[in-house]
């Protein structure tokens, strides 16, 4: 019995030793397993790109003119309303011209009388001149008629100037549009009494329009007059509108550190309206070939930029030089070649040499 009991105990301890040994080996095996990071790859593409600057802008009238009265009087007739399309030199309103017509007639009568006086004095001057030359008239008499002739001539000139001034006032009783466009504001009504300088209408030019936008300080060196400009507006989301850079303002806005610029936009169809918000692209160069990667493949490390490539199922850091951003892709100038595969998802968990598992390859 004693021998049997000893054999049972021996077997128990041997079994326990084997179990403990097995557990320790299992722990060593677990500890030695290498961590694998799941990633998604995408191939570096070579694309035709055209350098551009993205910004936002607003459409504004090509011109905006406030038309004011240049004479005093009662508005007898207004021929337009807000929203009316007008052509250059189109009649907009008429101021009662009754008083001005009377003034013209009076000025004409004064001029006629002055001219008659001048004619009479001219006849007398010739007679006195002849007598003076023959010694039949004194110098004083001749000087007197000469002075009267000069004064009479001055009276005629003053009468002519007065008549011309009144005629100009008469013509200004008719109000014309100085540009083609649309009446934005009508500030008066028929029957109103207006004075010289009273604002009557605001006319805006809607063809061409201007596209006003600001460019960040870092990009202003790329701007040139005549560059192509393309933009979209919300009322026509599937349509691209085009223009050309026409004005680059001389100074930066100190608050925003940006520079204002304008493009001239053809609007012969009348689709675009002043005030519309626009998403703007200014093309700053010609089309060229470039290597591009999705922007989410780019990692920033201080002042360095890197991506992760995969070699033999392991992550490889690649420091790169980037160019401009084009929508959802970034131009890579140095550091990688077209056809290489880069990590575009999961790279935040990577470091040099880490083993990876590719979930999706594109």
FENFENGI-V317546 format. One record per backbone hydrogen bond with DSSP energy under -1.0 kcal/mol. CO is the residue of the C=O (numbers start at 1). NH is the residue of the N-H. E is the energy in kcal/mol with one decimal. If there is no record, write none. Layout:
BEGIN
co=CO nh=NH e=E
co=CO nh=NH e=E
END
This chain:
BEGIN
co=1 nh=5 e=-2.7
co=2 nh=6 e=-2.1
co=3 nh=7 e=-2.1
co=4 nh=8 e=-2.1
co=5 nh=9 e=-2.2
co=6 nh=10 e=-2.3
co=7 nh=11 e=-2.3
co=8 nh=12 e=-2.2
co=9 nh=13 e=-2.3
co=10 nh=14 e=-2.3
co=11 nh=15 e=-2.5
co=12 nh=16 e=-2.6
co=13 nh=17 e=-2.2
co=14 nh=18 e=-2.1
co=15 nh=19 e=-2.2
co=16 nh=20 e=-2.5
co=17 nh=21 e=-2.3
co=18 nh=22 e=-2.3
co=19 nh=23 e=-2.3
co=20 nh=24 e=-2.2
co=21 nh=25 e=-2.0
co=22 nh=26 e=-1.9
co=23 nh=27 e=-2.3
co=24 nh=28 e=-2.0
co=25 nh=29 e=-2.1
co=26 nh=30 e=-2.3
co=27 nh=31 e=-2.6
co=28 nh=32 e=-1.5
co=30 nh=33 e=-1.2
co=37 nh=357 e=-2.7
co=39 nh=359 e=-2.8
co=40 nh=344 e=-3.0
co=40 nh=345 e=-1.1
co=42 nh=342 e=-2.8
co=44 nh=339 e=-2.6
co=45 nh=292 e=-2.7
co=47 nh=290 e=-2.2
co=49 nh=288 e=-3.1
co=51 nh=284 e=-2.1
co=53 nh=282 e=-2.5
co=55 nh=280 e=-2.6
co=57 nh=278 e=-2.6
co=58 nh=212 e=-2.8
co=59 nh=275 e=-3.5
co=60 nh=210 e=-2.8
co=63 nh=205 e=-3.0
co=65 nh=203 e=-2.9
co=67 nh=200 e=-3.2
co=67 nh=201 e=-1.7
co=69 nh=197 e=-3.6
co=73 nh=194 e=-3.2
co=74 nh=96 e=-3.3
co=75 nh=191 e=-2.7
co=77 nh=94 e=-2.7
co=81 nh=84 e=-2.1
co=84 nh=183 e=-2.5
co=86 nh=181 e=-2.4
co=87 nh=90 e=-2.0
co=90 nh=177 e=-2.0
co=92 nh=79 e=-3.2
co=93 nh=175 e=-3.0
co=94 nh=76 e=-2.3
co=94 nh=77 e=-1.8
co=97 nh=101 e=-2.3
co=98 nh=102 e=-1.9
co=99 nh=103 e=-2.2
co=100 nh=104 e=-2.0
co=101 nh=105 e=-2.1
co=102 nh=106 e=-2.4
co=103 nh=107 e=-2.5
co=104 nh=108 e=-2.6
co=105 nh=109 e=-2.1
co=106 nh=110 e=-2.4
co=107 nh=111 e=-2.3
co=108 nh=112 e=-2.4
co=109 nh=113 e=-2.3
co=110 nh=114 e=-2.4
co=111 nh=115 e=-2.6
co=112 nh=116 e=-2.0
co=113 nh=117 e=-2.4
co=114 nh=118 e=-2.3
co=115 nh=119 e=-2.2
co=116 nh=120 e=-2.3
co=117 nh=121 e=-2.6
co=118 nh=122 e=-2.3
co=119 nh=123 e=-1.7
co=120 nh=124 e=-2.2
co=121 nh=125 e=-2.9
co=122 nh=126 e=-2.0
co=123 nh=127 e=-1.8
co=124 nh=128 e=-2.7
co=125 nh=129 e=-2.7
co=126 nh=130 e=-1.9
co=127 nh=131 e=-2.2
co=128 nh=132 e=-2.7
co=129 nh=133 e=-2.1
co=130 nh=134 e=-1.4
co=131 nh=136 e=-3.0
co=138 nh=142 e=-1.8
co=139 nh=143 e=-2.9
co=140 nh=144 e=-2.2
co=141 nh=145 e=-1.9
co=142 nh=146 e=-2.0
co=143 nh=147 e=-2.3
co=144 nh=148 e=-2.3
co=145 nh=149 e=-2.1
co=146 nh=150 e=-2.1
co=147 nh=151 e=-2.6
co=148 nh=152 e=-2.3
co=149 nh=153 e=-2.2
co=150 nh=154 e=-2.1
co=151 nh=155 e=-2.2
co=152 nh=156 e=-1.9
co=153 nh=157 e=-2.0
co=154 nh=158 e=-2.5
co=155 nh=159 e=-2.4
co=156 nh=160 e=-2.3
co=157 nh=161 e=-2.4
co=158 nh=162 e=-2.5
co=159 nh=163 e=-2.2
co=160 nh=164 e=-2.7
co=161 nh=165 e=-2.3
co=162 nh=166 e=-2.2
co=163 nh=167 e=-2.5
co=164 nh=168 e=-2.2
co=165 nh=169 e=-2.1
co=166 nh=170 e=-2.3
co=167 nh=171 e=-2.2
co=168 nh=172 e=-1.6
co=170 nh=173 e=-1.4
co=171 nh=174 e=-1.3
co=173 nh=95 e=-3.7
co=175 nh=92 e=-3.5
co=175 nh=93 e=-1.2
co=177 nh=89 e=-3.5
co=181 nh=86 e=-2.9
co=182 nh=204 e=-2.6
co=183 nh=83 e=-3.3
co=185 nh=202 e=-2.2
co=189 nh=192 e=-2.0
co=192 nh=75 e=-3.0
co=194 nh=73 e=-2.5
co=195 nh=198 e=-2.5
co=198 nh=69 e=-2.7
co=200 nh=187 e=-2.9
co=201 nh=67 e=-3.2
co=202 nh=184 e=-2.9
co=202 nh=185 e=-1.5
co=203 nh=65 e=-3.0
co=204 nh=182 e=-2.5
co=205 nh=62 e=-2.2
co=209 nh=265 e=-3.0
co=210 nh=60 e=-3.3
co=211 nh=263 e=-1.9
co=212 nh=58 e=-2.4
co=213 nh=261 e=-2.7
co=215 nh=259 e=-2.7
co=216 nh=219 e=-1.8
co=219 nh=222 e=-2.0
co=220 nh=223 e=-1.4
co=224 nh=227 e=-1.7
co=227 nh=245 e=-2.6
co=228 nh=283 e=-2.3
co=229 nh=243 e=-2.3
co=230 nh=281 e=-3.0
co=231 nh=241 e=-2.8
co=232 nh=279 e=-2.1
co=233 nh=236 e=-1.3
co=236 nh=239 e=-1.7
co=241 nh=231 e=-2.5
co=243 nh=229 e=-2.4
co=244 nh=264 e=-2.4
co=245 nh=226 e=-2.8
co=247 nh=262 e=-2.5
co=253 nh=257 e=-2.4
co=257 nh=217 e=-1.7
co=258 nh=253 e=-3.1
co=259 nh=215 e=-2.6
co=260 nh=249 e=-2.2
co=261 nh=213 e=-2.3
co=262 nh=246 e=-2.6
co=262 nh=247 e=-2.0
co=263 nh=211 e=-2.7
co=264 nh=244 e=-1.4
co=265 nh=209 e=-2.5
co=267 nh=270 e=-1.5
co=273 nh=276 e=-1.7
co=276 nh=59 e=-2.2
co=278 nh=57 e=-2.6
co=279 nh=232 e=-1.6
co=280 nh=55 e=-2.3
co=281 nh=230 e=-2.8
co=282 nh=53 e=-2.1
co=288 nh=49 e=-3.5
co=290 nh=47 e=-2.8
co=291 nh=332 e=-3.0
co=292 nh=45 e=-1.7
co=293 nh=330 e=-3.1
co=294 nh=297 e=-2.0
co=295 nh=298 e=-1.4
co=299 nh=306 e=-2.8
co=301 nh=304 e=-1.9
co=304 nh=301 e=-2.8
co=305 nh=320 e=-2.4
co=306 nh=299 e=-2.5
co=307 nh=318 e=-2.6
co=308 nh=343 e=-2.7
co=309 nh=316 e=-2.7
co=311 nh=314 e=-1.2
co=313 nh=356 e=-2.5
co=314 nh=311 e=-2.6
co=315 nh=353 e=-3.0
co=316 nh=309 e=-2.6
co=318 nh=307 e=-2.2
co=321 nh=333 e=-2.9
co=321 nh=334 e=-1.4
co=324 nh=331 e=-2.4
co=326 nh=329 e=-1.6
co=328 nh=295 e=-2.1
co=329 nh=326 e=-3.1
co=330 nh=293 e=-2.0
co=331 nh=323 e=-3.3
co=334 nh=321 e=-2.2
co=337 nh=340 e=-1.6
co=340 nh=44 e=-3.5
co=342 nh=42 e=-2.2
co=345 nh=40 e=-1.8
co=346 nh=349 e=-1.4
co=347 nh=350 e=-1.5
co=351 nh=354 e=-1.9
co=354 nh=315 e=-2.8
co=355 nh=37 e=-2.2
co=357 nh=39 e=-2.5
co=360 nh=41 e=-1.9
END
